[in-house]
Amino acid sequence: MAEHSDSFGKKHVAILMPFMLNKMSDRKIAGPATEAMMNMAQAVSPRFVVAQAYHHLKTVRNPKAQAGAVKWVDQVVSEFGLATLHPQSVISYAHSWLASSNKDVRAAALSVLVSIYKQTGDALKEIMLADLKPATATEVEKAFGKVPADEIGQSSATRVVKGASAPAAPLDMDQLVPRVDISSK
């Protein structure tokens, strides 16, 4: 529906999201549900759909569905690029998922942070490590250390948001993290 309709909008995403998230635990339906959510992100905007997923994920009780949804967010970060999202919000979401009692949710949240690190390098590293427990911060840093140097700072966006002519360009790090003149200090 999202893929073929010009009238598909945010209200449809808000209505469908709780049902889609709950289907993420069913092996037979998880693939189509993931693709449907990707199509929603493509039709409306990844920023809105990820925010809706985060909001509704709080009501999902099934740990497999939670882990599947967080893996989907990682896929959105990779396929649409971080430039189509609000980076600080996604980092905040990942921090809350890292506090989950389910190891699969934590692993998926770690994967989200690694995907962000691949696109931004050290520019957002402090923000990603802030407010984490020391053991979790160490685990995140180890995961960052496993990323090959040639992959850091590269955006691999492949999906195009409806109305755009090409995948999102890499983030302009100067706009995200403004330069500060420290020469006088």
SETORDREN-684104 format. One record per residue: x, y, z of N, C-alpha, C, O in turn; residue number from 1; residue in three letters. Coordinates in nm, 3 decimals, m for minus. Layout:
BEGIN
X,Y,Z,X,Y,Z,X,Y,Z,X,Y,Z,NUM,ALA .
...
//
This chain:
BEGIN
0.082,m0.119,0.000,0.000,0.000,0.000,0.087,0.126,0.000,0.064,0.218,m0.079,1,MET .
0.188,0.130,0.090,0.275,0.246,0.099,0.354,0.265,m0.029,0.385,0.377,m0.069,2,ALA .
0.387,0.155,m0.092,0.471,0.158,m0.210,0.398,0.213,m0.333,0.459,0.275,m0.419,3,GLU .
0.267,0.189,m0.341,0.194,0.221,m0.463,0.094,0.335,m0.449,0.033,0.375,m0.548,4,HIS .
0.074,0.388,m0.330,m0.029,0.488,m0.308,0.030,0.626,m0.289,0.127,0.644,m0.216,5,SER .
m0.030,0.724,m0.354,0.012,0.862,m0.334,m0.050,0.924,m0.209,m0.003,1.026,m0.159,6,ASP .
m0.156,0.860,m0.159,m0.225,0.915,m0.043,m0.180,0.854,0.090,m0.232,0.890,0.195,7,SER .
m0.083,0.763,0.085,m0.033,0.701,0.207,0.045,0.806,0.285,0.136,0.869,0.232,8,PHE .
0.008,0.825,0.413,0.073,0.930,0.491,0.102,0.890,0.634,0.096,0.772,0.670,9,GLY .
0.134,0.989,0.713,0.175,0.968,0.851,0.066,0.903,0.935,0.094,0.823,1.024,10,LYS .
m0.059,0.939,0.908,m0.167,0.880,0.989,m0.175,0.729,0.966,m0.209,0.655,1.059,11,LYS .
m0.146,0.685,0.846,m0.146,0.542,0.817,m0.033,0.471,0.891,m0.051,0.360,0.943,12,HIS .
0.082,0.536,0.895,0.196,0.479,0.968,0.161,0.465,1.115,0.187,0.361,1.176,13,VAL .
0.103,0.569,1.172,0.068,0.568,1.314,m0.031,0.455,1.347,m0.024,0.395,1.454,14,ALA .
m0.121,0.427,1.255,m0.220,0.322,1.277,m0.158,0.183,1.260,m0.186,0.093,1.338,15,ILE .
m0.075,0.166,1.158,m0.020,0.034,1.125,0.099,m0.008,1.211,0.123,m0.127,1.229,16,LEU .
0.173,0.087,1.265,0.299,0.056,1.332,0.285,m0.045,1.447,0.366,m0.138,1.453,17,MET .
0.188,m0.032,1.537,0.182,m0.132,1.646,0.162,m0.274,1.593,0.219,m0.369,1.648,18,PRO .
0.084,m0.290,1.490,0.060,m0.423,1.434,0.186,m0.477,1.366,0.219,m0.595,1.381,19,PHE .
0.256,m0.391,1.294,0.378,m0.433,1.226,0.485,m0.476,1.327,0.552,m0.577,1.307,20,MET .
0.500,m0.399,1.434,0.602,m0.432,1.534,0.575,m0.567,1.599,0.668,m0.643,1.625,21,LEU .
0.450,m0.595,1.625,0.417,m0.724,1.688,0.440,m0.841,1.594,0.455,m0.954,1.640,22,ASN .
0.444,m0.817,1.464,0.467,m0.925,1.366,0.615,m0.955,1.348,0.651,m1.050,1.279,23,LYS .
0.702,m0.875,1.407,0.845,m0.892,1.389,0.898,m1.021,1.454,1.010,m1.062,1.426,24,MET .
0.819,m1.083,1.540,0.865,m1.205,1.607,0.826,m1.331,1.530,0.879,m1.439,1.558,25,SER .
0.736,m1.321,1.438,0.688,m1.436,1.362,0.781,m1.459,1.242,0.791,m1.374,1.154,26,ASP .
0.848,m1.573,1.239,0.946,m1.598,1.133,0.885,m1.592,0.994,0.951,m1.549,0.899,27,ARG .
0.761,m1.634,0.981,0.697,m1.635,0.849,0.659,m1.495,0.802,0.656,m1.467,0.682,28,LYS .
0.629,m1.408,0.896,0.578,m1.275,0.861,0.682,m1.166,0.881,0.664,m1.055,0.831,29,ILE .
0.789,m1.192,0.952,0.888,m1.089,0.984,0.947,m1.024,0.859,0.963,m0.902,0.854,30,ALA .
0.978,m1.105,0.758,1.034,m1.049,0.633,0.939,m0.954,0.563,0.977,m0.841,0.533,31,GLY .
0.815,m0.996,0.537,0.720,m0.904,0.475,0.690,m0.781,0.563,0.670,m0.671,0.511,32,PRO .
0.686,m0.800,0.695,0.661,m0.687,0.785,0.776,m0.588,0.778,0.754,m0.467,0.776,33,ALA .
0.898,m0.639,0.774,1.015,m0.552,0.762,1.011,m0.475,0.631,1.035,m0.354,0.630,34,THR .
0.979,m0.542,0.522,0.972,m0.474,0.392,0.859,m0.372,0.390,0.873,m0.264,0.331,35,GLU .
0.747,m0.405,0.453,0.636,m0.309,0.460,0.677,m0.184,0.538,0.643,m0.072,0.499,36,ALA .
0.751,m0.204,0.647,0.797,m0.089,0.725,0.900,m0.007,0.647,0.903,0.115,0.658,37,MET .
0.984,m0.074,0.569,1.080,m0.001,0.484,1.005,0.081,0.379,1.042,0.195,0.351,38,MET .
0.899,0.023,0.323,0.818,0.097,0.225,0.749,0.216,0.290,0.735,0.321,0.228,39,ASN .
0.705,0.200,0.416,0.645,0.313,0.487,0.748,0.424,0.506,0.717,0.542,0.487,40,MET .
0.870,0.387,0.543,0.975,0.486,0.560,1.006,0.556,0.428,1.032,0.676,0.426,41,ALA .
1.002,0.481,0.321,1.029,0.537,0.189,0.916,0.632,0.146,0.942,0.734,0.083,42,GLN .
0.793,0.598,0.181,0.677,0.678,0.140,0.659,0.803,0.225,0.621,0.908,0.174,43,ALA .
0.686,0.793,0.354,0.660,0.906,0.444,0.791,0.977,0.477,0.817,1.087,0.427,44,VAL .
0.873,0.916,0.559,1.009,0.961,0.588,1.066,0.867,0.693,0.996,0.829,0.787,45,SER .
1.192,0.830,0.678,1.253,0.740,0.776,1.250,0.800,0.918,1.230,0.728,1.015,46,PRO .
1.269,0.930,0.927,1.271,0.996,1.059,1.139,0.974,1.133,1.138,0.938,1.250,47,ARG .
1.029,0.994,1.063,0.897,0.979,1.125,0.869,0.833,1.160,0.821,0.804,1.270,48,PHE .
0.898,0.743,1.069,0.866,0.602,1.090,0.951,0.543,1.203,0.900,0.466,1.284,49,VAL .
1.077,0.578,1.210,1.162,0.530,1.319,1.114,0.586,1.453,1.113,0.515,1.553,50,VAL .
1.073,0.713,1.455,1.021,0.772,1.579,0.892,0.700,1.622,0.872,0.675,1.740,51,ALA .
0.807,0.668,1.526,0.684,0.594,1.557,0.717,0.454,1.609,0.655,0.406,1.703,52,GLN .
0.813,0.391,1.547,0.853,0.256,1.591,0.904,0.262,1.735,0.868,0.178,1.817,53,ALA .
0.987,0.360,1.765,1.039,0.373,1.901,0.925,0.395,2.000,0.920,0.333,2.106,54,TYR .
0.833,0.484,1.965,0.720,0.515,2.053,0.636,0.390,2.080,0.601,0.362,2.195,55,HIS .
0.603,0.317,1.976,0.517,0.201,1.990,0.591,0.078,2.043,0.528,m0.014,2.096,56,HIS .
0.722,0.075,2.029,0.799,m0.041,2.074,0.793,m0.057,2.226,0.813,m0.166,2.279,57,LEU .
0.764,0.052,2.295,0.753,0.046,2.441,0.637,m0.042,2.485,0.638,m0.093,2.597,58,LYS .
0.539,m0.061,2.399,0.421,m0.142,2.435,0.434,m0.288,2.390,0.352,m0.372,2.426,59,THR .
0.537,m0.318,2.312,0.557,m0.455,2.264,0.622,m0.537,2.375,0.726,m0.499,2.428,60,VAL .
0.562,m0.649,2.409,0.612,m0.732,2.519,0.701,m0.847,2.471,0.784,m0.896,2.547,61,ARG .
0.686,m0.888,2.348,0.761,m1.001,2.297,0.906,m0.960,2.268,0.929,m0.873,2.185,62,ASN .
1.004,m1.021,2.336,1.144,m0.983,2.315,1.193,m1.006,2.172,1.276,m0.930,2.122,63,PRO .
1.141,m1.110,2.105,1.182,m1.134,1.966,1.131,m1.022,1.876,1.201,m0.980,1.783,64,LYS .
1.012,m0.974,1.903,0.957,m0.863,1.825,1.037,m0.736,1.850,1.064,m0.659,1.758,65,ALA .
1.076,m0.714,1.975,1.158,m0.598,2.008,1.292,m0.604,1.935,1.335,m0.506,1.874,66,GLN .
1.357,m0.719,1.941,1.487,m0.736,1.874,1.472,m0.718,1.724,1.557,m0.654,1.661,67,ALA .
1.367,m0.774,1.666,1.343,m0.757,1.522,1.322,m0.613,1.483,1.369,m0.569,1.378,68,GLY .
1.252,m0.539,1.567,1.228,m0.397,1.538,1.357,m0.316,1.547,1.380,m0.226,1.465,69,ALA .
1.440,m0.346,1.645,1.567,m0.274,1.658,1.660,m0.308,1.541,1.733,m0.221,1.492,70,VAL .
1.657,m0.433,1.497,1.735,m0.471,1.378,1.685,m0.395,1.256,1.763,m0.356,1.169,71,LYS .
1.554,m0.375,1.249,1.496,m0.298,1.139,1.548,m0.155,1.142,1.579,m0.098,1.037,72,TRP .
1.558,m0.094,1.262,1.611,0.042,1.273,1.755,0.046,1.222,1.794,0.140,1.154,73,VAL .
1.833,m0.057,1.255,1.970,m0.065,1.204,1.970,m0.070,1.051,2.053,m0.007,0.986,74,ASP .
1.876,m0.146,0.995,1.864,m0.155,0.849,1.826,m0.019,0.790,1.876,0.017,0.683,75,GLN .
1.740,0.056,0.857,1.701,0.189,0.810,1.823,0.281,0.810,1.846,0.354,0.714,76,VAL .
1.901,0.279,0.918,2.021,0.362,0.927,2.116,0.329,0.812,2.175,0.419,0.751,77,VAL .
2.132,0.202,0.783,2.224,0.160,0.677,2.171,0.190,0.537,2.244,0.242,0.453,78,SER .
2.044,0.159,0.512,1.991,0.171,0.376,1.946,0.312,0.338,1.958,0.350,0.222,79,GLU .
1.896,0.390,0.433,1.854,0.526,0.402,1.963,0.627,0.432,1.963,0.736,0.376,80,PHE .
2.055,0.592,0.519,2.160,0.684,0.558,2.118,0.765,0.679,1.999,0.794,0.698,81,GLY .
2.213,0.801,0.760,2.187,0.875,0.883,2.136,1.016,0.854,2.072,1.077,0.940,82,LEU .
2.163,1.068,0.737,2.120,1.202,0.701,1.968,1.214,0.693,1.914,1.325,0.704,83,ALA .
1.897,1.103,0.675,1.751,1.107,0.667,1.686,1.096,0.805,1.564,1.102,0.817,84,THR .
1.767,1.080,0.908,1.717,1.062,1.045,1.767,1.176,1.132,1.847,1.260,1.088,85,LEU .
1.721,1.180,1.254,1.773,1.274,1.353,1.875,1.196,1.436,1.836,1.118,1.523,86,HIS .
2.006,1.215,1.411,2.108,1.129,1.473,2.101,1.122,1.625,2.113,1.014,1.683,87,PRO .
2.082,1.238,1.691,2.078,1.236,1.837,1.961,1.154,1.889,1.973,1.087,1.992,88,GLN .
1.848,1.158,1.820,1.733,1.078,1.862,1.761,0.929,1.847,1.730,0.851,1.936,89,SER .
1.820,0.891,1.735,1.849,0.749,1.713,1.950,0.700,1.817,1.939,0.587,1.865,90,VAL .
2.047,0.783,1.851,2.143,0.746,1.956,2.071,0.730,2.089,2.099,0.636,2.164,91,ILE .
1.980,0.819,2.119,1.902,0.810,2.242,1.819,0.682,2.244,1.810,0.614,2.347,92,SER .
1.758,0.650,2.132,1.681,0.525,2.122,1.772,0.405,2.149,1.737,0.315,2.225,93,TYR .
1.889,0.405,2.086,1.983,0.294,2.103,2.026,0.281,2.249,2.040,0.170,2.300,94,ALA .
2.046,0.394,2.316,2.083,0.389,2.458,1.974,0.321,2.539,2.004,0.240,2.627,95,HIS .
1.849,0.352,2.511,1.741,0.288,2.587,1.734,0.139,2.555,1.704,0.058,2.643,96,SER .
1.762,0.101,2.431,1.760,m0.041,2.395,1.878,m0.115,2.454,1.868,m0.235,2.483,97,TRP .
1.991,m0.046,2.474,2.106,m0.110,2.536,2.077,m0.147,2.682,2.143,m0.234,2.739,98,LEU .
1.979,m0.082,2.743,1.943,m0.111,2.881,1.843,m0.226,2.892,1.801,m0.262,3.002,99,ALA .
1.806,m0.284,2.780,1.709,m0.395,2.780,1.766,m0.517,2.851,1.887,m0.539,2.853,100,SER .
1.677,m0.596,2.908,1.721,m0.719,2.973,1.742,m0.831,2.871,1.799,m0.935,2.905,101,SER .
1.697,m0.812,2.747,1.711,m0.914,2.644,1.841,m0.894,2.567,1.868,m0.785,2.516,102,ASN .
1.921,m0.998,2.558,2.052,m0.986,2.492,2.039,m0.959,2.342,2.125,m0.891,2.285,103,LYS .
1.935,m1.010,2.277,1.917,m0.986,2.134,1.885,m0.839,2.106,1.930,m0.783,2.007,104,ASP .
1.807,m0.777,2.194,1.776,m0.634,2.180,1.904,m0.552,2.200,1.930,m0.458,2.126,105,VAL .
1.982,m0.589,2.301,2.108,m0.518,2.326,2.204,m0.532,2.208,2.269,m0.436,2.168,106,ARG .
2.212,m0.652,2.153,2.301,m0.675,2.037,2.256,m0.594,1.917,2.338,m0.538,1.844,107,ALA .
2.125,m0.587,1.895,2.074,m0.507,1.783,2.099,m0.359,1.806,2.130,m0.286,1.712,108,ALA .
2.085,m0.313,1.932,2.112,m0.173,1.964,2.260,m0.140,1.941,2.294,m0.032,1.892,109,ALA .
2.346,m0.232,1.977,2.489,m0.215,1.953,2.515,m0.203,1.802,2.598,m0.123,1.759,110,LEU .
2.446,m0.283,1.725,2.460,m0.278,1.580,2.415,m0.143,1.523,2.474,m0.094,1.427,111,SER .
2.311,m0.085,1.584,2.265,0.049,1.542,2.378,0.151,1.564,2.407,0.232,1.477,112,VAL .
2.439,0.145,1.683,2.549,0.240,1.712,2.667,0.219,1.619,2.732,0.316,1.579,113,LEU .
2.698,0.095,1.586,2.808,0.066,1.493,2.776,0.123,1.354,2.864,0.178,1.288,114,VAL .
2.652,0.110,1.311,2.612,0.165,1.181,2.627,0.317,1.180,2.669,0.375,1.080,115,SER .
2.593,0.380,1.290,2.610,0.526,1.301,2.758,0.560,1.299,2.800,0.654,1.231,116,ILE .
2.838,0.483,1.373,2.982,0.507,1.377,3.045,0.493,1.239,3.133,0.570,1.202,117,TYR .
2.999,0.394,1.162,3.052,0.376,1.027,3.029,0.500,0.941,3.111,0.533,0.856,118,LYS .
2.918,0.569,0.964,2.885,0.686,0.882,2.944,0.815,0.936,2.967,0.909,0.859,119,GLN .
2.970,0.823,1.068,3.014,0.950,1.126,3.154,0.947,1.182,3.213,1.053,1.207,120,THR .
3.209,0.831,1.201,3.342,0.822,1.260,3.341,0.871,1.404,3.246,0.846,1.478,121,GLY .
3.447,0.941,1.442,3.461,0.987,1.580,3.376,1.109,1.613,3.368,1.148,1.730,122,ASP .
3.314,1.171,1.514,3.239,1.295,1.536,3.128,1.279,1.640,3.107,1.371,1.720,123,ALA .
3.059,1.168,1.641,2.950,1.146,1.737,2.986,1.042,1.843,2.901,1.000,1.921,124,LEU .
3.112,1.002,1.845,3.153,0.896,1.937,3.128,0.934,2.083,3.080,0.852,2.161,125,LYS .
3.160,1.057,2.120,3.138,1.100,2.258,2.991,1.094,2.295,2.956,1.053,2.406,126,GLU .
2.905,1.137,2.203,2.761,1.135,2.228,2.712,0.991,2.241,2.627,0.961,2.324,127,ILE .
2.766,0.902,2.158,2.724,0.763,2.162,2.769,0.693,2.291,2.703,0.600,2.337,128,MET .
2.881,0.736,2.347,2.933,0.673,2.469,2.884,0.741,2.596,2.895,0.685,2.705,129,LEU .
2.829,0.862,2.582,2.783,0.937,2.699,2.668,0.864,2.768,2.584,0.802,2.703,130,ALA .
2.667,0.874,2.899,2.558,0.821,2.982,2.543,0.669,2.976,2.439,0.616,3.016,131,ASP .
2.642,0.599,2.927,2.638,0.453,2.928,2.710,0.401,3.052,2.802,0.466,3.102,132,LEU .
2.669,0.286,3.100,2.740,0.222,3.210,2.880,0.188,3.159,2.896,0.160,3.040,133,LYS .
2.981,0.190,3.246,3.119,0.164,3.201,3.135,0.032,3.124,3.206,0.028,3.024,134,PRO .
3.070,m0.073,3.169,3.083,m0.202,3.099,3.021,m0.194,2.959,3.075,m0.249,2.863,135,ALA .
2.908,m0.127,2.948,2.842,m0.111,2.818,2.925,m0.023,2.727,2.938,m0.051,2.608,136,THR .
2.982,0.085,2.781,3.066,0.175,2.702,3.188,0.100,2.648,3.229,0.122,2.534,137,ALA .
3.246,0.014,2.729,3.361,m0.065,2.686,3.321,m0.160,2.573,3.395,m0.176,2.476,138,THR .
3.205,m0.221,2.586,3.155,m0.311,2.482,3.131,m0.235,2.350,3.161,m0.285,2.242,139,GLU .
3.077,m0.115,2.361,3.051,m0.033,2.242,3.184,0.006,2.177,3.197,0.000,2.055,140,VAL .
3.280,0.047,2.258,3.411,0.085,2.203,3.480,m0.033,2.134,3.545,m0.016,2.031,141,GLU .
3.466,m0.152,2.190,3.523,m0.272,2.127,3.458,m0.294,1.990,3.525,m0.328,1.893,142,LYS .
3.327,m0.276,1.985,3.256,m0.293,1.857,3.301,m0.188,1.756,3.316,m0.219,1.637,143,ALA .
3.324,m0.066,1.801,3.375,0.038,1.711,3.514,0.002,1.661,3.547,0.028,1.545,144,PHE .
3.595,m0.057,1.747,3.731,m0.096,1.710,3.736,m0.204,1.603,3.836,m0.218,1.533,145,GLY .
3.629,m0.282,1.591,3.624,m0.389,1.491,3.588,m0.338,1.351,3.598,m0.412,1.253,146,LYS .
3.547,m0.211,1.342,3.509,m0.155,1.212,3.637,m0.122,1.135,3.722,m0.048,1.185,147,VAL .
3.653,m0.177,1.013,3.772,m0.145,0.933,3.783,0.005,0.906,3.683,0.072,0.883,148,PRO .
3.905,0.056,0.910,3.928,0.199,0.895,3.874,0.254,0.762,3.829,0.369,0.756,149,ALA .
3.877,0.173,0.656,3.830,0.223,0.527,3.677,0.233,0.519,3.625,0.294,0.425,150,ASP .
3.606,0.175,0.616,3.460,0.184,0.618,3.410,0.302,0.700,3.293,0.338,0.691,151,GLU .
3.496,0.362,0.780,3.456,0.472,0.868,3.436,0.599,0.785,3.519,0.635,0.701,152,ILE .
3.326,0.665,0.811,3.294,0.789,0.741,3.227,0.768,0.607,3.208,0.864,0.531,153,GLY .
3.192,0.645,0.576,3.130,0.613,0.448,2.980,0.590,0.468,2.940,0.516,0.557,154,GLN .
2.900,0.653,0.385,2.756,0.628,0.387,2.724,0.532,0.273,2.771,0.548,0.161,155,SER .
2.643,0.433,0.305,2.608,0.335,0.203,2.459,0.340,0.171,2.397,0.237,0.144,156,SER .
2.401,0.459,0.176,2.258,0.473,0.151,2.222,0.422,0.012,2.285,0.459,m0.087,157,ALA .
2.121,0.336,0.007,2.078,0.280,m0.120,1.932,0.309,m0.149,1.890,0.310,m0.265,158,THR .
1.854,0.333,m0.046,1.710,0.359,m0.065,1.686,0.509,m0.081,1.757,0.593,m0.026,159,ARG .
1.583,0.537,m0.157,1.548,0.677,m0.185,1.412,0.706,m0.123,1.317,0.630,m0.141,160,VAL .
1.403,0.816,m0.051,1.276,0.859,0.005,1.191,0.915,m0.109,1.243,0.982,m0.199,161,VAL .
1.062,0.887,m0.104,0.970,0.931,m0.209,0.986,1.082,m0.231,0.983,1.160,m0.136,162,LYS .
1.001,1.121,m0.355,1.018,1.261,m0.390,1.163,1.302,m0.408,1.191,1.408,m0.465,163,GLY .
1.256,1.221,m0.360,1.399,1.250,m0.376,1.447,1.184,m0.504,1.391,1.083,m0.548,164,ALA .
1.550,1.240,m0.563,1.600,1.185,m0.688,1.712,1.084,m0.669,1.742,1.006,m0.759,165,SER .
1.775,1.087,m0.551,1.888,0.997,m0.525,1.892,0.965,m0.376,1.829,1.034,m0.296,166,ALA .
1.967,0.862,m0.338,1.982,0.833,m0.195,2.042,0.953,m0.122,2.108,1.038,m0.182,167,PRO .
2.019,0.959,0.006,2.068,1.071,0.087,2.220,1.079,0.081,2.290,0.978,0.084,168,ALA .
2.268,1.201,0.072,2.412,1.225,0.075,2.462,1.202,0.217,2.383,1.207,0.312,169,ALA .
2.591,1.176,0.233,2.643,1.160,0.369,2.618,1.286,0.452,2.604,1.396,0.398,170,PRO .
2.612,1.267,0.582,2.591,1.380,0.672,2.700,1.483,0.657,2.817,1.449,0.640,171,LEU .
2.663,1.610,0.664,2.761,1.717,0.668,2.801,1.734,0.814,2.727,1.793,0.893,172,ASP .
2.916,1.682,0.849,2.957,1.679,0.989,2.978,1.819,1.045,2.966,1.839,1.166,173,MET .
3.010,1.918,0.959,3.026,2.054,1.008,2.894,2.114,1.055,2.893,2.196,1.146,174,ASP .
2.784,2.073,0.994,2.653,2.121,1.040,2.610,2.046,1.166,2.550,2.105,1.255,175,GLN .
2.640,1.919,1.173,2.600,1.837,1.286,2.680,1.870,1.410,2.624,1.885,1.519,176,LEU .
2.810,1.881,1.394,2.900,1.915,1.504,2.979,2.037,1.461,3.082,2.024,1.394,177,VAL .
2.932,2.158,1.499,2.998,2.279,1.452,3.143,2.288,1.500,3.178,2.244,1.610,178,PRO .
3.223,2.347,1.417,3.363,2.366,1.453,3.372,2.478,1.557,3.297,2.575,1.554,179,ARG .
3.466,2.462,1.648,3.488,2.560,1.754,3.631,2.609,1.739,3.724,2.530,1.729,180,VAL .
3.646,2.740,1.739,3.779,2.800,1.728,3.849,2.790,1.862,3.811,2.857,1.958,181,ASP .
3.950,2.707,1.869,4.024,2.692,1.994,4.163,2.755,1.986,4.244,2.737,2.076,182,ILE .
4.190,2.829,1.877,4.323,2.885,1.859,4.357,2.990,1.963,4.474,3.013,1.991,183,SER .
4.257,3.055,2.022,4.286,3.160,2.122,4.304,3.103,2.261,4.336,3.177,2.354,184,SER .
4.285,2.973,2.277,4.296,2.914,2.411,4.432,2.861,2.438,4.457,2.808,2.546,185,LYS .
//
